[in-house]
């Protein structure tokens, strides 16, 4: 009786980032202030979850990768402007599905369906 044997080969090596490191008490809470920049628009068009793409910073390298729950707001452009604080899902990482090699930081404002911030962020805003 002959058995079919699956020959295992080494997985194809991709230029993948190092595995995520768990956050530690020294890395939490995470507090960021950054400008919004143009992204790939994959979150809103492909996934239905629009995110703000934060301007890359050398400080991103030390951030632990993962998806976090927190709060975010757009910094008012003038002292007389008001700002709403939103519950936020925050992705810090490499988006391995898209084989990104640069760590990105992308908050998603969790807002009511009628809130104008639910669908868009504006480049140049500070979050």
N, C-alpha and C positions, 0 to 999 in steps of 0.2 A: 504494500500500500504506500503510495507516494504522496507526500504532503507538499502543498505549495508553500514555499517559504518566502516571506517578504524580506527583501534585503534592505536594511536601514542604511541610509546614507546620511552623512553629516548635513545638517540644515545649511542652506545657502547663507553665507555670511553677508549681512547687510551693514551698511554704515549706520548702525543704530547707536543711540546715546546710551550711557550707562543706565542700569536699572534704577528705579526710583528709590530714594532714601526716605524712610519714615520721618515725619516731623518729630522734633524733640522739644522739650520745654524751652530750650534756648532759641528755637526758631519760631515759636508761636507766642503771641499772635503775630500775624503777618500784616504789616501796614505799608502801603505803597501810595505814592503820588506820582502820576505820570500823565503824559499827553496821549490822546487817542490818535492812532495812525491808521492808514488804509490797510486792510487785511485782504485775505483771499476771498472773502464773502461766502465761504463754505458753510459757516454756522447758520447763516440766515437762509441761503438758497438751497443747500443740500440737506441740512438737518432740521431746519425750522426753528433754530435756537440762535437768534442774533447775539453776537458778543461784541464788546469793544476790544480792539486790539491795542495793547499798551506799547508805547515806544520802548524798544529794547534798551536795556541798561546793564552795565557790568554787574550790578547787584543781583540780577536775576540768577546768575550762576549759583549763588548760595541758597536760593529758595528751594525748599523741598517740593518735588513734583507730586501732583495729586489734584483732586477736585475738592474744593473747600466750600463751606457755607459761611457767609459773612454779610457785611454791609458795605455799600458803596454810595457815593454821591458825586455829582458833577460840581466842581468848585465854581461858585458864581463868578461870572466875568466882571462884575462890578460890586462894590460894597452894598449897593442898594438892591441887588438881585437876591432872590431867595433860592434855596436848594433843597430838594427832597432827598432823604436817605432811603435807599432801597435795599431790601433783602437781595442777596447776590449769591449766585453760584460762580465760583472762581476756578478756572482751569489753569494750572501751571504745569507745563510739560512740553513734550515734543510732538504730539499728535502722530503716534506711530502708524496709524491707518494711512496717513498721507506721506509717511517716510520723511517728515521734517527733521532736520538736523540741528535747528536752532530752537532753543527753549523759548516758548511764548507764554505770555500772561494775558488771559482773556476773561474778563468778568462778564457775566450775563445778569442784567438787572431783572429781578423777578417783580413784575409790575402788573397792575390790573389790565385787563384787555383793552380798556379805553385810554390808558395812559400813553401819551406820545413817546415816552422813553422806552416803551416795550419793544418797538421795532427798529430803533436806530440810535446810533451814537454819531456824533459829528467830529470829524477830524479836527484836531487842534484843541479840543476841549481838554480840560484837566480833570482827571478822576482821582 
